[in-house]
Amino acid sequence: MPNHAWYSQGVNTLLSKQILAETYSPDKIVRSKYLRLAQVLGAYPWKRSKLYELISKGEVKSFVLKEKGAIRGIRLIDKDSLDAYLEAKAAQAQEVSE
């Protein structure tokens, strides 16, 4: 087996993909309660500034997950609060149109 860094990385990546494929089969849906910012921006109809506005107003729940002593962390956003906000806005729009 060659001792090259690129070869090792390729094998590790392939092994990681194989483990993921074996662990998460297509018939099992893994639903996460929390989403990262990029996931929300890709799946919901808001820009970053609007999302932070909703978070600061308390209309959408989120928190920053970080290790003790860390300067930076990962912002996680509650998916249920995003869905509840959209449902409330849809209900308001329905009432206005009737």
ROZAVEX-836613 format. One record per residue: x, y, z of N, C-alpha, C in turn; residue in three letters. Coordinates in Angstrom, 3 decimals. Layout:
N
<r n_east="X" n_north="Y" n_up="Z" ca_east="X" ca_north="Y" ca_up="Z" c_east="X" c_north="Y" c_up="Z" vexdo="ala"/>
...
This chain:
98
<r n_east="0.848" n_north="-1.174" n_up="0.000" ca_east="0.000" ca_north="0.000" ca_up="0.000" c_east="0.897" c_north="1.241" c_up="0.000" vexdo="met"/>
<r n_east="0.659" n_north="2.191" n_up="-0.912" ca_east="1.471" ca_north="3.407" ca_up="-0.965" c_east="1.305" c_north="4.238" c_up="0.299" vexdo="pro"/>
<r n_east="2.341" n_north="4.947" n_up="0.647" ca_east="2.317" ca_north="5.795" ca_up="1.841" c_east="2.243" c_north="7.259" c_up="1.418" vexdo="asn"/>
<r n_east="1.273" n_north="7.622" n_up="0.620" ca_east="1.087" ca_north="8.986" ca_up="0.160" c_east="-0.097" c_north="9.605" c_up="0.892" vexdo="his"/>
<r n_east="0.020" n_north="10.901" n_up="1.194" ca_east="-1.058" ca_north="11.581" ca_up="1.913" c_east="-2.351" c_north="11.560" c_up="1.107" vexdo="ala"/>
<r n_east="-2.260" n_north="11.799" n_up="-0.210" ca_east="-3.475" ca_north="11.830" ca_up="-1.026" c_east="-4.143" c_north="10.472" c_up="-1.070" vexdo="trp"/>
<r n_east="-3.359" n_north="9.412" n_up="-1.048" ca_east="-3.915" ca_north="8.061" ca_up="-1.069" c_east="-4.656" c_north="7.789" c_up="0.241" vexdo="tyr"/>
<r n_east="-4.061" n_north="8.169" n_up="1.354" ca_east="-4.686" ca_north="7.956" ca_up="2.670" c_east="-5.989" c_north="8.719" c_up="2.777" vexdo="ser"/>
<r n_east="-5.984" n_north="9.961" n_up="2.299" ca_east="-7.204" ca_north="10.758" ca_up="2.376" c_east="-8.311" c_north="10.149" c_up="1.536" vexdo="gln"/>
<r n_east="-7.946" n_north="9.641" n_up="0.349" ca_east="-8.940" ca_north="9.016" ca_up="-0.514" c_east="-9.536" c_north="7.774" c_up="0.115" vexdo="gly"/>
<r n_east="-8.715" n_north="6.971" n_up="0.755" ca_east="-9.198" ca_north="5.755" ca_up="1.409" c_east="-10.087" c_north="6.124" c_up="2.587" vexdo="val"/>
<r n_east="-9.673" n_north="7.104" n_up="3.383" ca_east="-10.486" ca_north="7.526" ca_up="4.529" c_east="-11.832" c_north="8.073" c_up="4.079" vexdo="asn"/>
<r n_east="-11.841" n_north="8.851" n_up="3.001" ca_east="-13.094" ca_north="9.399" ca_up="2.501" c_east="-14.003" c_north="8.286" c_up="2.012" vexdo="thr"/>
<r n_east="-13.424" n_north="7.348" n_up="1.276" ca_east="-14.204" ca_north="6.223" ca_up="0.783" c_east="-14.760" c_north="5.401" c_up="1.940" vexdo="leu"/>
<r n_east="-13.949" n_north="5.174" n_up="2.947" ca_east="-14.385" ca_north="4.416" ca_up="4.114" c_east="-15.502" c_north="5.155" c_up="4.839" vexdo="leu"/>
<r n_east="-15.377" n_north="6.475" n_up="4.975" ca_east="-16.418" ca_north="7.265" ca_up="5.638" c_east="-17.731" c_north="7.161" c_up="4.886" vexdo="ser"/>
<r n_east="-17.673" n_north="7.254" n_up="3.550" ca_east="-18.891" ca_north="7.147" ca_up="2.749" c_east="-19.519" c_north="5.765" c_up="2.885" vexdo="lys"/>
<r n_east="-18.690" n_north="4.742" n_up="2.954" ca_east="-19.197" ca_north="3.384" ca_up="3.100" c_east="-19.887" c_north="3.216" c_up="4.455" vexdo="gln"/>
<r n_east="-19.279" n_north="3.751" n_up="5.500" ca_east="-19.878" ca_north="3.665" ca_up="6.839" c_east="-21.213" c_north="4.389" c_up="6.869" vexdo="ile"/>
<r n_east="-21.271" n_north="5.588" n_up="6.274" ca_east="-22.523" ca_north="6.329" ca_up="6.229" c_east="-23.587" c_north="5.559" c_up="5.460" vexdo="leu"/>
<r n_east="-23.216" n_north="4.969" n_up="4.347" ca_east="-24.172" ca_north="4.218" ca_up="3.539" c_east="-24.710" c_north="3.016" c_up="4.300" vexdo="ala"/>
<r n_east="-23.866" n_north="2.363" n_up="5.070" ca_east="-24.309" ca_north="1.202" ca_up="5.824" c_east="-25.117" c_north="1.584" c_up="7.059" vexdo="glu"/>
<r n_east="-24.807" n_north="2.738" n_up="7.639" ca_east="-25.476" ca_north="3.171" ca_up="8.856" c_east="-26.852" c_north="3.761" c_up="8.577" vexdo="thr"/>
<r n_east="-26.939" n_north="4.586" n_up="7.540" ca_east="-28.186" ca_north="5.282" ca_up="7.221" c_east="-28.752" c_north="4.727" c_up="5.921" vexdo="tyr"/>
<r n_east="-29.666" n_north="3.810" n_up="6.038" ca_east="-30.279" ca_north="3.260" ca_up="4.837" c_east="-31.365" c_north="4.216" c_up="4.344" vexdo="ser"/>
<r n_east="-31.707" n_north="4.151" n_up="3.064" ca_east="-32.688" ca_north="5.083" ca_up="2.492" c_east="-34.075" c_north="4.983" c_up="3.122" vexdo="pro"/>
<r n_east="-34.431" n_north="3.837" n_up="3.681" ca_east="-35.763" ca_north="3.687" ca_up="4.263" c_east="-35.870" c_north="4.257" c_up="5.675" vexdo="asp"/>
<r n_east="-34.752" n_north="4.680" n_up="6.252" ca_east="-34.772" ca_north="5.282" ca_up="7.587" c_east="-34.543" c_north="6.783" c_up="7.452" vexdo="lys"/>
<r n_east="-35.470" n_north="7.568" n_up="7.968" ca_east="-35.333" ca_north="9.021" ca_up="7.930" c_east="-34.810" c_north="9.472" c_up="9.283" vexdo="ile"/>
<r n_east="-33.696" n_north="10.185" n_up="9.264" ca_east="-33.116" ca_north="10.727" ca_up="10.482" c_east="-33.528" c_north="12.192" c_up="10.540" vexdo="val"/>
<r n_east="-34.377" n_north="12.527" n_up="11.507" ca_east="-34.872" ca_north="13.893" ca_up="11.631" c_east="-34.166" c_north="14.564" c_up="12.793" vexdo="arg"/>
<r n_east="-33.570" n_north="15.681" n_up="12.509" ca_east="-32.879" ca_north="16.435" ca_up="13.538" c_east="-33.778" c_north="17.558" c_up="14.039" vexdo="ser"/>
<r n_east="-33.767" n_north="17.793" n_up="15.330" ca_east="-34.545" ca_north="18.890" ca_up="15.903" c_east="-33.891" c_north="20.230" c_up="15.617" vexdo="lys"/>
<r n_east="-32.585" n_north="20.247" n_up="15.489" ca_east="-31.846" ca_north="21.485" ca_up="15.284" c_east="-31.135" c_north="21.481" c_up="13.941" vexdo="tyr"/>
<r n_east="-31.108" n_north="22.651" n_up="13.306" ca_east="-30.445" ca_north="22.826" ca_up="12.022" c_east="-29.353" c_north="23.876" c_up="12.144" vexdo="leu"/>
<r n_east="-28.319" n_north="23.730" n_up="11.343" ca_east="-27.281" ca_north="24.756" ca_up="11.271" c_east="-27.773" c_north="25.874" c_up="10.365" vexdo="arg"/>
<r n_east="-27.151" n_north="27.023" n_up="10.473" ca_east="-27.571" ca_north="28.209" ca_up="9.735" c_east="-27.631" c_north="27.947" c_up="8.236" vexdo="leu"/>
<r n_east="-26.618" n_north="27.325" n_up="7.679" ca_east="-26.586" ca_north="27.064" ca_up="6.235" c_east="-27.734" c_north="26.156" c_up="5.805" vexdo="ala"/>
<r n_east="-28.102" n_north="25.192" n_up="6.643" ca_east="-29.218" ca_north="24.304" ca_up="6.321" c_east="-30.530" c_north="25.077" c_up="6.277" vexdo="gln"/>
<r n_east="-30.710" n_north="25.991" n_up="7.228" ca_east="-31.933" ca_north="26.800" ca_up="7.264" c_east="-31.995" c_north="27.691" c_up="6.036" vexdo="val"/>
<r n_east="-30.885" n_north="28.333" n_up="5.705" ca_east="-30.864" ca_north="29.231" ca_up="4.553" c_east="-31.123" c_north="28.485" c_up="3.249" vexdo="leu"/>
<r n_east="-30.743" n_north="27.226" n_up="3.189" ca_east="-30.979" ca_north="26.437" ca_up="1.990" c_east="-32.382" c_north="25.858" c_up="1.892" vexdo="gly"/>
<r n_east="-33.071" n_north="25.723" n_up="3.020" ca_east="-34.367" ca_north="25.049" ca_up="3.024" c_east="-35.558" c_north="25.964" c_up="3.304" vexdo="ala"/>
<r n_east="-35.311" n_north="27.149" n_up="3.817" ca_east="-36.394" ca_north="28.058" ca_up="4.176" c_east="-36.270" c_north="29.342" c_up="3.372" vexdo="tyr"/>
<r n_east="-37.355" n_north="30.127" n_up="3.274" ca_east="-37.381" ca_north="31.280" ca_up="2.355" c_east="-36.795" c_north="32.580" c_up="2.908" vexdo="pro"/>
<r n_east="-35.770" n_north="32.507" n_up="3.725" ca_east="-35.214" ca_north="33.729" ca_up="4.310" c_east="-33.760" c_north="33.928" c_up="3.937" vexdo="trp"/>
<r n_east="-33.363" n_north="35.181" n_up="3.973" ca_east="-31.952" ca_north="35.540" ca_up="3.859" c_east="-31.381" c_north="35.540" c_up="5.278" vexdo="lys"/>
<r n_east="-30.072" n_north="35.591" n_up="5.370" ca_east="-29.382" ca_north="35.542" ca_up="6.657" c_east="-29.845" c_north="36.663" c_up="7.595" vexdo="arg"/>
<r n_east="-29.952" n_north="37.892" n_up="7.069" ca_east="-30.317" ca_north="39.028" ca_up="7.929" c_east="-31.721" c_north="38.876" c_up="8.508" vexdo="ser"/>
<r n_east="-32.666" n_north="38.400" n_up="7.702" ca_east="-34.034" ca_north="38.195" ca_up="8.184" c_east="-34.076" c_north="37.092" c_up="9.240" vexdo="lys"/>
<r n_east="-33.305" n_north="36.038" n_up="9.029" ca_east="-33.262" ca_north="34.955" ca_up="10.006" c_east="-32.728" c_north="35.455" c_up="11.343" vexdo="leu"/>
<r n_east="-31.645" n_north="36.233" n_up="11.316" ca_east="-31.111" ca_north="36.779" ca_up="12.568" c_east="-32.098" c_north="37.750" c_up="13.213" vexdo="tyr"/>
<r n_east="-32.862" n_north="38.469" n_up="12.408" ca_east="-33.890" ca_north="39.364" ca_up="12.950" c_east="-34.956" c_north="38.559" c_up="13.692" vexdo="glu"/>
<r n_east="-35.411" n_north="37.461" n_up="13.102" ca_east="-36.411" ca_north="36.592" ca_up="13.748" c_east="-35.867" c_north="35.989" c_up="15.036" vexdo="leu"/>
<r n_east="-34.587" n_north="35.630" n_up="15.030" ca_east="-33.963" ca_north="35.077" ca_up="16.234" c_east="-33.877" c_north="36.136" c_up="17.322" vexdo="ile"/>
<r n_east="-33.458" n_north="37.347" n_up="16.959" ca_east="-33.300" ca_north="38.407" ca_up="17.967" c_east="-34.646" c_north="38.831" c_up="18.559" vexdo="ser"/>
<r n_east="-35.724" n_north="38.749" n_up="17.792" ca_east="-37.062" ca_north="39.070" ca_up="18.293" c_east="-37.651" c_north="37.934" c_up="19.127" vexdo="lys"/>
<r n_east="-37.014" n_north="36.773" n_up="19.098" ca_east="-37.516" ca_north="35.628" ca_up="19.845" c_east="-38.600" c_north="34.860" c_up="19.119" vexdo="gly"/>
<r n_east="-38.820" n_north="35.147" n_up="17.842" ca_east="-39.847" ca_north="34.456" ca_up="17.075" c_east="-39.371" c_north="33.074" c_up="16.608" vexdo="glu"/>
<r n_east="-38.056" n_north="32.916" n_up="16.534" ca_east="-37.445" ca_north="31.635" ca_up="16.185" c_east="-36.418" c_north="31.326" c_up="17.268" vexdo="val"/>
<r n_east="-36.445" n_north="30.111" n_up="17.784" ca_east="-35.535" ca_north="29.718" ca_up="18.865" c_east="-34.196" c_north="29.237" c_up="18.306" vexdo="lys"/>
<r n_east="-33.117" n_north="29.636" n_up="18.974" ca_east="-31.793" ca_north="29.151" ca_up="18.598" c_east="-30.850" c_north="29.292" c_up="19.785" vexdo="ser"/>
<r n_east="-29.703" n_north="28.646" n_up="19.670" ca_east="-28.660" ca_north="28.786" ca_up="20.681" c_east="-27.317" c_north="28.515" c_up="20.025" vexdo="phe"/>
<r n_east="-26.247" n_north="28.898" n_up="20.716" ca_east="-24.901" ca_north="28.652" ca_up="20.213" c_east="-24.296" c_north="27.522" c_up="21.035" vexdo="val"/>
<r n_east="-23.881" n_north="26.488" n_up="20.355" ca_east="-23.248" ca_north="25.342" ca_up="20.987" c_east="-21.743" c_north="25.518" c_up="20.891" vexdo="leu"/>
<r n_east="-21.077" n_north="25.591" n_up="22.042" ca_east="-19.616" ca_north="25.711" ca_up="22.016" c_east="-19.010" c_north="25.031" c_up="23.224" vexdo="lys"/>
<r n_east="-17.785" n_north="24.627" n_up="23.039" ca_east="-17.043" ca_north="23.969" ca_up="24.103" c_east="-16.600" c_north="24.994" c_up="25.143" vexdo="glu"/>
<r n_east="-16.371" n_north="24.540" n_up="26.348" ca_east="-15.913" ca_north="25.412" ca_up="27.416" c_east="-14.580" c_north="26.054" c_up="27.010" vexdo="lys"/>
<r n_east="-14.509" n_north="27.355" n_up="27.113" ca_east="-13.294" ca_north="28.092" ca_up="26.773" c_east="-13.171" c_north="28.448" c_up="25.305" vexdo="gly"/>
<r n_east="-14.081" n_north="27.968" n_up="24.477" ca_east="-14.027" ca_north="28.257" ca_up="23.038" c_east="-14.517" c_north="29.674" c_up="22.771" vexdo="ala"/>
<r n_east="-13.931" n_north="30.300" n_up="21.780" ca_east="-14.344" ca_north="31.650" ca_up="21.391" c_east="-15.559" c_north="31.579" c_up="20.471" vexdo="ile"/>
<r n_east="-15.549" n_north="30.626" n_up="19.558" ca_east="-16.630" ca_north="30.499" ca_up="18.593" c_east="-17.386" c_north="29.197" c_up="18.818" vexdo="arg"/>
<r n_east="-18.602" n_north="29.189" n_up="18.317" ca_east="-19.409" ca_north="27.988" ca_up="18.426" c_east="-20.233" c_north="27.778" c_up="17.180" vexdo="gly"/>
<r n_east="-21.198" n_north="26.907" n_up="17.259" ca_east="-22.077" ca_north="26.590" ca_up="16.146" c_east="-23.480" c_north="27.041" c_up="16.520" vexdo="ile"/>
<r n_east="-24.078" n_north="27.917" n_up="15.707" ca_east="-25.454" ca_north="28.330" ca_up="15.971" c_east="-26.378" c_north="27.228" c_up="15.479" vexdo="arg"/>
<r n_east="-27.232" n_north="26.758" n_up="16.371" ca_east="-28.229" ca_north="25.750" ca_up="16.039" c_east="-29.614" c_north="26.368" c_up="16.174" vexdo="leu"/>
<r n_east="-30.462" n_north="26.113" n_up="15.206" ca_east="-31.783" ca_north="26.727" ca_up="15.139" c_east="-32.836" c_north="25.632" c_up="15.247" vexdo="ile"/>
<r n_east="-33.817" n_north="25.862" n_up="16.105" ca_east="-34.873" ca_north="24.893" ca_up="16.359" c_east="-35.811" c_north="24.798" c_up="15.155" vexdo="asp"/>
<r n_east="-35.856" n_north="23.632" n_up="14.533" ca_east="-36.672" ca_north="23.428" ca_up="13.336" c_east="-38.156" c_north="23.587" c_up="13.641" vexdo="lys"/>
<r n_east="-38.596" n_north="23.121" n_up="14.790" ca_east="-40.011" ca_north="23.224" ca_up="15.146" c_east="-40.455" c_north="24.683" c_up="15.263" vexdo="asp"/>
<r n_east="-39.583" n_north="25.553" n_up="15.786" ca_east="-39.952" ca_north="26.962" ca_up="15.903" c_east="-40.005" c_north="27.636" c_up="14.527" vexdo="ser"/>
<r n_east="-39.166" n_north="27.197" n_up="13.592" ca_east="-39.235" ca_north="27.709" ca_up="12.219" c_east="-40.574" c_north="27.326" c_up="11.583" vexdo="leu"/>
<r n_east="-40.947" n_north="26.054" n_up="11.737" ca_east="-42.199" ca_north="25.581" ca_up="11.164" c_east="-43.399" c_north="26.256" c_up="11.820" vexdo="asp"/>
<r n_east="-43.354" n_north="26.454" n_up="13.127" ca_east="-44.450" ca_north="27.117" ca_up="13.836" c_east="-44.603" c_north="28.564" c_up="13.372" vexdo="ala"/>
<r n_east="-43.489" n_north="29.247" n_up="13.169" ca_east="-43.535" ca_north="30.630" ca_up="12.684" c_east="-44.189" c_north="30.690" c_up="11.307" vexdo="tyr"/>
<r n_east="-43.783" n_north="29.809" n_up="10.406" ca_east="-44.367" ca_north="29.799" ca_up="9.069" c_east="-45.846" c_north="29.441" c_up="9.095" vexdo="leu"/>
<r n_east="-46.218" n_north="28.488" n_up="9.942" ca_east="-47.626" ca_north="28.108" ca_up="10.060" c_east="-48.468" c_north="29.280" c_up="10.560" vexdo="glu"/>
<r n_east="-47.958" n_north="30.020" n_up="11.533" ca_east="-48.679" ca_north="31.183" ca_up="12.064" c_east="-48.849" c_north="32.241" c_up="10.982" vexdo="ala"/>
<r n_east="-47.799" n_north="32.482" n_up="10.208" ca_east="-47.878" ca_north="33.475" ca_up="9.125" c_east="-48.845" c_north="33.018" c_up="8.033" vexdo="lys"/>
<r n_east="-48.869" n_north="31.726" n_up="7.739" ca_east="-49.798" ca_north="31.199" ca_up="6.746" c_east="-51.241" c_north="31.345" c_up="7.224" vexdo="ala"/>
<r n_east="-51.477" n_north="31.104" n_up="8.504" ca_east="-52.822" ca_north="31.254" ca_up="9.066" c_east="-53.263" c_north="32.713" c_up="9.013" vexdo="ala"/>
<r n_east="-52.354" n_north="33.632" n_up="9.328" ca_east="-52.674" ca_north="35.061" ca_up="9.240" c_east="-53.025" c_north="35.457" c_up="7.812" vexdo="gln"/>
<r n_east="-52.286" n_north="34.971" n_up="6.851" ca_east="-52.544" ca_north="35.285" ca_up="5.451" c_east="-53.881" c_north="34.708" c_up="5.010" vexdo="ala"/>
<r n_east="-54.215" n_north="33.541" n_up="5.508" ca_east="-55.499" ca_north="32.901" ca_up="5.188" c_east="-56.662" c_north="33.726" c_up="5.733" vexdo="gln"/>
<r n_east="-56.520" n_north="34.238" n_up="6.967" ca_east="-57.577" ca_north="35.056" ca_up="7.590" c_east="-57.785" c_north="36.347" c_up="6.824" vexdo="glu"/>
<r n_east="-56.708" n_north="36.964" n_up="6.378" ca_east="-56.806" ca_north="38.229" ca_up="5.651" c_east="-57.484" c_north="38.034" c_up="4.296" vexdo="val"/>
<r n_east="-57.200" n_north="36.913" n_up="3.649" ca_east="-57.765" ca_north="36.687" ca_up="2.312" c_east="-59.232" c_north="36.285" c_up="2.356" vexdo="ser"/>
<r n_east="-59.747" n_north="35.885" n_up="3.497" ca_east="-61.159" ca_north="35.473" ca_up="3.592" c_east="-62.079" c_north="36.611" c_up="3.843" vexdo="glu"/>
